[in-house]
C-alpha cells in the first residue's frame, strides 16, 4: 500500500529506482485517492484518460535504466495550462468544451523529464480570485478543514497535493495565486522571477504578472520542478536567460523585514513572523528592519494594472474564434450574449474596471499613474537588495477563511496584500509552512532579488534544517 500522505517526489523517485513500486502502481494509487477523497474536496475537474498508459511508458524507461528528474511521477495541472488533445477551460463556462490543439511549454518540459501528466485541477475562473469560489464548476474545499477555502486562484492544485492525491502540481501566480493557497493548505509554493518559466500555453490573465510555478510538500521538490521548467523559450519572448540579471551581492545571510507593512496582519500572524525571525537568527542570519515607503501601494497598483490587462486579454473570447457561442440577432448581439453567459461575475467585474481605467480621459490618471508607481516600487526593491539577500513577509494576513466570509470584493482583494509585491516587481518568492492559527497552517514568504532563486532555495532548506 502506497502512503501518498507522506510520500514526496524525491522519495518516490528513489522508491521507483529501487523497484519498491512501479509508476503504474503509484499512478493507480493517485487515481484511487482522487476517487476516495475528491468527491467532497473537488480539487480535480478531470483525470486524463491516458495516465496509466503514460505510467507504463515510464516503467519501461525505468527498466531500461533511463534516469530522468520526474520519471514516473504524476503531476497535476491547473486548468489554465494546456495539454494537447485535452480539455482546458480555465474553470469557465465560456471554454467548457474547448480542447487544446497544443501543449504548453511547461507540459512539454514535464514530459521530457518523464512526468505523468495526471489531470486538471479546479481554479478561480481565468485565475481571478483568492478562494476558488469563483470557479464556474463549484468551489474547492480545504482538505485540512472542509468548512474553509483552499485559497486561490490555484486552490485545486493546492488541495490535490495537500489532500494526498498527487505528489506535486503546477499553478499560476499573478498576485499570489500559488503562494496563498499553498499557505492555506500547509504546502511549499514557489513563484519564480518573471520570465524564468515560459508562459506559452498558459491562458493569459495578466501578461506582465503571470508566472507558472510548483506546489509541493518540500522545498527540495519545489526546486526540482522549478529546475525542470526553467529556461528561455522561443515561443515566449518574455522568457529570460541567466545573464539578464547579474548578481548584485554575494549571499551573506542577511534578511530584511518591513515591520510597518507587516502590522496589517493579524496578531497571530505577526507573532508567527517574529518566531520565524528567531529561527533564522539561530541559524546565523542577520535580520534588519527595512523602510519601504512604497510597498504599501503594491495592492493599489496591482488592482489597476491587472484589470487593465484582463480587459485586453479577455477580448479574444468573443464567441467567434473558439469556445462558447450564444446566438443573437446580429454579430454584436452574439458578442454580448456570449460574454454575458460565458463569463462569471468576477471576470465581468474586472473587465469593466479594466476598460474604465484604459478609457480616454482616465488612462493617464489611473493606468499611467499605476505604472509609474510600479517603477518606484521596483526601484525601492532593487535598492533594498543591495543591503539584504532576502525579504521576509507573512504570506497571508491570517489562516484560511470560511466559505462566504469574504463576501465583499474589497475584502477578498485585501487577501493579496503580502503576496502582490513579488508580482509587481517580478521578484522570485516562496511560501514556507510555518506556525498555526485556529489549528490551521500559516505561511511565511521569502522574496529574493531578480534572478536569485538560488538564495531563496538555500535559505529555505536551511530554515527546515
C-alpha positions as CSV (number, residue, x, y, z in Angstrom):
1,X,0.0,0.0,0.0
2,X,1.5,3.3,-1.1
3,X,1.0,6.1,1.5
4,X,0.6,9.2,-0.6
5,X,0.2,11.4,2.5
6,X,3.9,11.1,3.5
7,X,5.4,10.4,0.1
8,X,7.4,13.2,-1.5
9,X,8.6,13.4,-5.1
10,X,12.2,12.8,-4.1
11,X,11.3,9.7,-2.0
12,X,9.0,8.4,-4.7
13,X,11.8,8.7,-7.3
14,X,14.1,6.7,-5.0
15,X,11.4,4.0,-4.5
16,X,10.8,3.8,-8.2
17,X,14.5,3.3,-8.9
18,X,14.7,0.6,-6.2
19,X,11.6,-1.2,-7.7
20,X,9.7,-0.9,-4.4
21,X,6.7,0.0,-6.5
22,X,6.1,0.8,-10.2
23,X,4.9,4.0,-11.8
24,X,1.7,2.3,-12.7
25,X,1.1,1.4,-9.1
26,X,1.9,4.9,-8.0
27,X,-0.4,6.4,-10.6
28,X,-3.2,4.0,-9.7
29,X,-2.8,4.9,-6.1
30,X,-3.3,8.6,-7.1
31,X,-6.4,7.7,-9.1
32,X,-7.8,5.7,-6.2
33,X,-7.1,8.6,-3.8
34,X,-9.0,11.0,-6.1
35,X,-11.9,8.6,-6.3
36,X,-11.9,8.2,-2.5
37,X,-11.4,11.8,-1.4
38,X,-12.2,14.2,-4.1
39,X,-16.0,13.9,-4.1
40,X,-16.0,16.2,-1.1
41,X,-13.0,18.3,-1.8
42,X,-13.4,18.9,-5.6
43,X,-9.8,19.6,-6.4
44,X,-10.0,17.9,-9.8
45,X,-12.0,18.7,-12.8
46,X,-10.7,15.7,-14.8
47,X,-8.1,12.9,-14.6
48,X,-6.7,12.4,-18.1
49,X,-7.7,9.1,-19.7
50,X,-4.2,8.0,-20.8
51,X,-2.5,8.3,-17.3
52,X,-1.9,4.6,-16.9
53,X,-0.5,4.3,-20.5
54,X,1.9,7.2,-19.5
55,X,2.8,5.2,-16.4
56,X,3.5,2.0,-18.4
57,X,5.9,4.0,-20.7
58,X,7.6,5.4,-17.6
59,X,8.1,1.9,-16.2
60,X,9.7,0.7,-19.5
61,X,12.2,3.6,-19.3
62,X,12.9,2.8,-15.6
63,X,13.5,-0.9,-16.5
64,X,15.9,0.3,-19.3
65,X,17.9,2.3,-16.7
66,X,16.9,5.7,-18.0
67,X,17.1,8.3,-15.3
68,X,15.0,11.5,-15.7
69,X,14.2,14.1,-13.0
70,X,10.5,13.3,-12.7
71,X,10.3,9.9,-14.4
72,X,7.1,8.1,-13.3
73,X,5.8,10.9,-11.1
74,X,2.2,12.0,-11.5
75,X,1.9,15.8,-11.7
76,X,-1.5,17.7,-11.8
77,X,-2.0,20.9,-13.7
78,X,-4.1,24.0,-13.0
79,X,-6.9,24.2,-15.6
80,X,-5.4,27.2,-17.4
81,X,-2.3,25.2,-18.5
82,X,-2.9,23.5,-21.9
83,X,-2.3,19.8,-22.8
84,X,-2.7,18.8,-26.5
85,X,-5.9,16.8,-27.1
86,X,-7.3,17.6,-23.6
87,X,-9.9,20.0,-22.3
88,X,-8.7,23.3,-20.9
89,X,-11.4,25.6,-19.6
90,X,-9.8,27.9,-17.1
91,X,-12.8,26.8,-14.9
92,X,-15.0,29.0,-17.1
93,X,-18.3,28.2,-18.9
94,X,-17.0,30.1,-22.0
95,X,-14.3,27.4,-22.5
96,X,-16.1,24.4,-21.0
97,X,-15.8,22.3,-24.2
98,X,-12.6,23.7,-25.5
99,X,-9.9,21.1,-26.4
100,X,-6.4,22.4,-26.7
101,X,-4.6,21.7,-30.0
102,X,-1.1,22.1,-28.5
103,X,0.9,21.5,-25.3
104,X,2.1,24.4,-23.2
105,X,5.9,24.6,-22.9
106,X,5.6,23.7,-19.2
107,X,3.9,20.4,-20.2
108,X,6.5,19.7,-22.9
109,X,9.2,20.1,-20.3
110,X,7.4,17.9,-17.7
111,X,7.0,15.2,-20.3
112,X,10.7,15.5,-21.3
113,X,11.5,15.0,-17.6
114,X,9.4,11.8,-17.5
115,X,6.4,13.1,-15.5
116,X,2.9,11.7,-15.8
117,X,0.6,14.5,-16.8
118,X,-2.2,13.4,-14.5
119,X,-5.2,15.7,-14.8
120,X,-6.5,19.3,-14.5
121,X,-7.4,21.0,-11.3
122,X,-10.1,23.4,-10.3
123,X,-9.4,27.2,-10.1
124,X,-11.0,30.6,-9.9
125,X,-12.3,31.4,-13.3
126,X,-9.4,32.6,-15.5
127,X,-7.4,32.7,-12.3
128,X,-9.4,35.7,-11.0
129,X,-9.9,35.2,-7.3
130,X,-8.3,34.3,-3.9
131,X,-10.5,31.4,-2.8
132,X,-11.5,29.2,-5.8
133,X,-15.1,30.2,-5.0
134,X,-15.2,31.8,-8.5
135,X,-15.0,28.6,-10.4
136,X,-17.9,28.0,-12.8
137,X,-17.8,24.4,-11.7
138,X,-18.1,24.9,-7.9
139,X,-15.6,25.7,-5.1
140,X,-12.7,23.6,-3.9
141,X,-12.6,22.8,-0.1
142,X,-9.6,22.9,2.0
143,X,-8.6,19.3,2.8
144,X,-7.5,20.3,6.3
145,X,-10.9,21.8,7.2
146,X,-13.6,21.4,4.6
147,X,-15.6,24.4,6.0
148,X,-12.8,26.6,4.8
149,X,-11.5,27.6,1.4
150,X,-8.3,26.1,-0.2
151,X,-7.2,29.6,-1.4
152,X,-7.0,30.8,-4.9
153,X,-6.8,31.1,-7.6
154,X,-4.8,27.8,-7.8
155,X,-6.9,26.2,-5.0
156,X,-7.5,22.9,-6.8
157,X,-3.8,22.3,-7.3
158,X,-3.1,23.1,-3.6
159,X,-5.9,20.8,-2.4
160,X,-4.7,18.0,-4.7
161,X,-1.3,17.9,-3.1
162,X,-2.4,18.7,0.5
163,X,-5.2,16.1,0.2
164,X,-2.7,13.3,-0.6
165,X,-4.0,12.8,-4.2
166,X,-0.8,13.7,-6.1
167,X,2.8,14.4,-5.1
168,X,3.1,17.7,-7.0
169,X,1.1,20.2,-9.0
170,X,1.5,23.3,-11.1
171,X,-0.3,26.5,-10.6
172,X,-0.1,30.1,-12.0
173,X,0.8,33.0,-9.8
174,X,-0.4,36.5,-10.8
175,X,-0.7,38.1,-7.4
176,X,-0.1,35.2,-5.0
177,X,-2.3,32.5,-6.6
178,X,0.3,29.8,-5.8
179,X,1.6,31.1,-2.5
180,X,-1.7,32.0,-0.9
181,X,-3.4,28.6,-1.4
182,X,-0.1,26.8,-0.5
183,X,-0.1,28.7,2.8
184,X,-3.8,27.9,3.5
185,X,-3.1,24.2,2.8
186,X,0.3,23.9,4.6
187,X,2.4,23.4,1.4
188,X,5.5,24.9,-0.2
189,X,4.6,27.2,-3.1
190,X,7.0,28.9,-5.4
191,X,6.8,31.7,-7.9
192,X,10.0,32.3,-9.9
193,X,11.4,35.5,-11.3
194,X,9.1,36.9,-14.1
195,X,10.3,35.3,-17.3
196,X,12.1,32.4,-15.8
197,X,9.4,29.9,-16.8
198,X,7.7,30.1,-20.2
199,X,4.1,31.3,-20.3
200,X,3.5,29.7,-23.7
201,X,0.3,27.6,-23.3
202,X,-0.7,29.4,-20.1
203,X,-4.0,31.1,-20.6
204,X,-3.2,34.8,-20.1
205,X,-4.8,36.7,-17.3
206,X,-2.3,39.5,-16.8
207,X,0.6,39.0,-19.1
208,X,3.2,41.2,-17.2
209,X,2.5,39.4,-13.9
210,X,1.6,35.7,-14.6
211,X,4.1,33.0,-13.8
212,X,3.8,29.2,-13.6
213,X,5.2,27.6,-10.5
214,X,5.0,24.4,-8.4
215,X,3.2,23.2,-5.3
216,X,4.9,20.5,-3.2
217,X,5.4,19.2,0.3
218,X,9.1,20.1,0.5
219,X,11.5,22.8,-0.7
220,X,13.6,20.1,-2.5
221,X,10.6,19.0,-4.5
222,X,9.7,22.6,-5.5
223,X,13.3,23.2,-6.5
224,X,13.3,20.0,-8.6
225,X,10.2,21.0,-10.5
226,X,11.5,24.6,-11.0
227,X,14.7,23.3,-12.5
228,X,12.8,21.1,-14.9
229,X,10.6,24.1,-16.1
230,X,13.0,27.0,-16.2
231,X,14.8,28.3,-19.2
232,X,14.2,30.5,-22.3
233,X,11.6,29.6,-24.9
234,X,11.3,30.8,-28.5
235,X,7.5,30.7,-28.1
236,X,7.6,33.3,-25.3
237,X,9.5,36.5,-25.9
238,X,9.4,37.4,-22.2
239,X,11.5,34.5,-21.1
240,X,15.0,35.3,-19.8
241,X,18.5,33.9,-19.8
242,X,20.9,33.6,-16.9
243,X,22.7,36.8,-18.0
244,X,19.7,39.1,-17.7
245,X,20.1,39.8,-14.0
246,X,23.7,40.0,-12.8
247,X,24.3,39.3,-9.1
248,X,24.2,42.5,-7.0
249,X,25.8,40.9,-4.0
250,X,27.1,37.7,-2.6
251,X,24.9,35.7,-0.2
252,X,25.8,36.8,3.3
253,X,22.7,35.5,5.1
254,X,21.0,38.9,5.6
255,X,17.2,39.2,5.7
256,X,15.2,42.4,5.6
257,X,11.8,42.8,7.4
258,X,9.4,45.7,6.6
259,X,7.8,45.7,10.0
260,X,5.5,48.7,9.4
261,X,3.9,46.8,6.5
262,X,3.6,43.6,8.5
263,X,1.4,45.4,11.0
264,X,-1.5,45.0,8.6
265,X,-1.6,41.2,9.5
266,X,-3.4,39.6,12.4
267,X,-1.7,39.4,15.8
268,X,-1.1,35.6,15.4
269,X,0.4,36.2,12.0
270,X,2.7,39.0,13.3
271,X,3.8,36.7,16.2
272,X,4.5,33.9,13.7
273,X,6.8,36.2,11.7
274,X,8.7,37.0,14.9
275,X,9.1,33.3,15.6
276,X,10.4,32.8,12.1
277,X,12.9,35.7,12.6
278,X,14.2,34.0,15.8
279,X,14.7,30.7,13.9
280,X,16.7,32.5,11.1
281,X,18.8,34.3,13.7
282,X,19.5,31.0,15.4
283,X,20.8,29.8,12.1
284,X,23.3,32.7,11.8
285,X,21.2,35.0,9.7
286,X,21.3,38.8,10.3
287,X,17.8,40.3,10.3
288,X,17.4,44.1,9.8
289,X,14.4,46.4,9.6
290,X,13.6,47.8,6.2
291,X,11.9,51.1,5.5
292,X,9.6,50.6,2.5
293,X,7.6,53.8,1.8
294,X,6.1,52.5,-1.5
295,X,5.4,48.8,-0.7
296,X,2.0,49.6,0.8
297,X,0.9,50.9,-2.6
298,X,1.6,47.5,-4.3
299,X,-2.0,46.3,-3.8
300,X,-3.5,49.5,-5.4
301,X,-1.1,49.3,-8.3
302,X,-2.0,45.6,-8.8
303,X,-5.7,46.3,-8.9
304,X,-5.3,49.0,-11.5
305,X,-2.9,47.3,-13.9
306,X,-4.3,43.8,-13.6
307,X,-7.9,44.6,-14.6
308,X,-6.5,46.7,-17.5
309,X,-4.5,43.7,-18.9
310,X,-7.5,41.4,-18.2
311,X,-9.7,43.7,-20.3
312,X,-7.3,43.3,-23.2
313,X,-6.7,39.6,-22.7
314,X,-10.3,38.6,-22.4
315,X,-11.2,40.3,-25.7
316,X,-10.3,37.2,-27.6
317,X,-13.3,35.3,-26.1
318,X,-15.8,36.7,-28.5
319,X,-18.0,33.8,-29.5
320,X,-16.4,33.7,-32.9
321,X,-12.9,32.1,-32.8
322,X,-13.4,29.3,-30.2
323,X,-15.3,28.4,-27.1
324,X,-18.9,29.1,-26.3
325,X,-21.1,30.9,-28.8
326,X,-24.6,32.2,-27.9
327,X,-26.6,33.3,-30.9
328,X,-28.2,36.8,-31.1
329,X,-29.9,38.9,-33.6
330,X,-26.6,40.1,-35.2
331,X,-22.8,39.9,-34.7
332,X,-22.6,42.4,-31.9
333,X,-25.6,40.8,-30.1
334,X,-23.7,37.4,-30.4
335,X,-20.7,39.0,-28.7
336,X,-22.7,40.5,-25.8
337,X,-24.8,37.4,-25.1
338,X,-21.8,35.0,-25.3
339,X,-19.7,37.0,-22.9
340,X,-22.7,37.7,-20.6
341,X,-23.5,33.9,-20.3
342,X,-19.9,32.6,-20.5
343,X,-18.1,34.9,-18.0
344,X,-18.8,34.8,-14.3
345,X,-19.4,37.8,-12.1
346,X,-15.7,38.4,-11.0
347,X,-14.4,38.2,-14.6
348,X,-17.1,40.7,-15.8
349,X,-16.2,43.0,-12.8
350,X,-12.6,43.1,-13.7
351,X,-13.2,43.5,-17.5
352,X,-15.4,46.6,-16.7
353,X,-12.9,48.0,-14.3
354,X,-10.0,47.5,-16.7
355,X,-11.9,49.0,-19.6
356,X,-12.6,52.1,-17.5
357,X,-9.0,52.7,-16.4
358,X,-7.9,52.3,-20.0
359,X,-10.5,54.6,-21.4
360,X,-9.9,58.1,-22.9
361,X,-9.6,60.7,-20.2
362,X,-8.8,58.2,-17.4
363,X,-5.8,56.3,-18.9
364,X,-3.1,58.7,-17.5
365,X,-4.9,59.3,-14.2
366,X,-5.2,55.6,-13.4
367,X,-3.2,53.2,-15.6
368,X,-0.3,55.6,-16.3
369,X,0.0,56.5,-12.7
370,X,-0.1,52.9,-11.6
371,X,2.7,52.0,-14.0
372,X,4.8,54.9,-12.7
373,X,4.3,53.8,-9.1
374,X,5.1,50.2,-10.1
375,X,8.5,51.6,-11.3
376,X,9.1,53.3,-8.0
377,X,8.3,50.1,-6.1
378,X,10.7,48.1,-8.3
379,X,13.4,50.7,-7.8
380,X,12.9,50.5,-4.0
381,X,13.3,46.7,-4.1
382,X,16.4,46.9,-6.1
383,X,17.9,49.3,-3.6
384,X,16.9,47.0,-0.7
385,X,18.6,44.0,-2.3
386,X,21.9,45.9,-2.3
387,X,21.7,45.5,1.5
388,X,19.9,42.2,2.0
389,X,19.7,38.8,0.4
390,X,16.0,38.2,1.1
391,X,12.9,40.0,2.3
392,X,10.6,38.2,4.9
393,X,6.9,38.7,5.0
394,X,3.9,36.7,6.1
395,X,2.2,35.0,3.2
396,X,-1.4,35.9,4.2
397,X,-3.0,38.2,6.8
398,X,-4.5,35.2,8.6
399,X,-5.1,31.4,8.1
400,X,-7.7,30.0,5.7
401,X,-11.1,31.7,6.0
402,X,-14.6,30.1,5.8
403,X,-16.7,29.9,2.7
404,X,-18.6,33.2,2.2
405,X,-16.6,35.0,4.9
406,X,-15.1,37.4,2.3
407,X,-18.3,38.4,0.7
408,X,-17.1,41.9,-0.3
409,X,-14.8,42.1,-3.4
410,X,-12.6,44.6,-1.5
411,X,-12.2,42.2,1.5
412,X,-11.2,39.5,-1.0
413,X,-8.7,41.7,-2.7
414,X,-7.1,42.6,0.6
415,X,-6.1,38.9,1.0
416,X,-3.4,39.6,-1.5
417,X,-1.7,42.4,0.4
418,X,1.5,40.5,1.2
419,X,1.8,38.4,-2.0
420,X,1.4,41.1,-4.7
421,X,4.7,42.9,-4.1
422,X,6.6,40.0,-5.6
423,X,4.5,40.1,-8.7
424,X,4.6,43.9,-9.1
425,X,8.4,43.7,-9.0
426,X,8.8,40.4,-10.8
427,X,10.9,39.0,-8.0
428,X,11.0,35.3,-7.1
429,X,9.2,34.3,-3.9
430,X,8.5,31.2,-1.9
431,X,6.0,30.4,0.8
432,X,7.0,28.1,3.6
433,X,4.5,26.4,6.0
434,X,5.3,27.7,9.5
435,X,3.1,28.2,12.5
436,X,-0.6,27.8,13.1
437,X,-3.7,29.9,13.7
438,X,-7.1,28.3,14.6
439,X,-5.3,24.9,14.2
440,X,-4.7,25.8,10.5
441,X,-1.4,26.4,8.8
442,X,0.2,29.8,8.4
443,X,3.0,30.6,6.0
444,X,6.0,32.9,5.7
445,X,7.3,34.3,2.4
446,X,10.9,34.8,1.3
447,X,11.3,37.3,-1.6
448,X,14.6,37.2,-3.5
449,X,16.3,39.6,-5.8
450,X,15.5,39.3,-9.5
451,X,17.2,36.1,-10.8
452,X,18.2,35.0,-7.3
453,X,16.2,31.8,-6.9
454,X,19.4,30.2,-5.5
455,X,19.2,32.4,-2.4
456,X,15.6,31.5,-1.8
457,X,16.2,27.8,-2.0
458,X,19.3,27.9,0.1
459,X,17.7,29.8,2.9
460,X,14.5,27.7,2.8
461,X,16.3,24.5,3.1
462,X,18.4,25.8,6.0
463,X,15.2,27.0,7.7
464,X,13.9,23.5,7.9
465,X,17.4,22.1,8.7
